[in-house]
């Protein structure tokens, strides 16, 4: 419906809090659906819905150009069986 059918989760590891804050600049992008700071291997998890692999690759290059970004791991969803927001109690 939106023309963005490539659902990808990006786990980003940065070496500084400044880099983590810089990643928040992507919250205004239409293809970005969620941004979370996380505990564990990475520091930021971004849910992206891109139009195609080329647009995803361009988005990844923008992230990798940020200072202190150590790594970006991409997890492309092949099928979605459940996707919903919070439910009321």
Buried (B, 14 or more C-beta within 10 A) or exposed (E): EEEBEBBBBBBBBBEEEEBBEBBEEBEEEEBBBEBEEEEEEBBBBBBBBBEEEEBBEEBBEEBEEBEEBEEBEBEEEEEEEEEEEEEEE
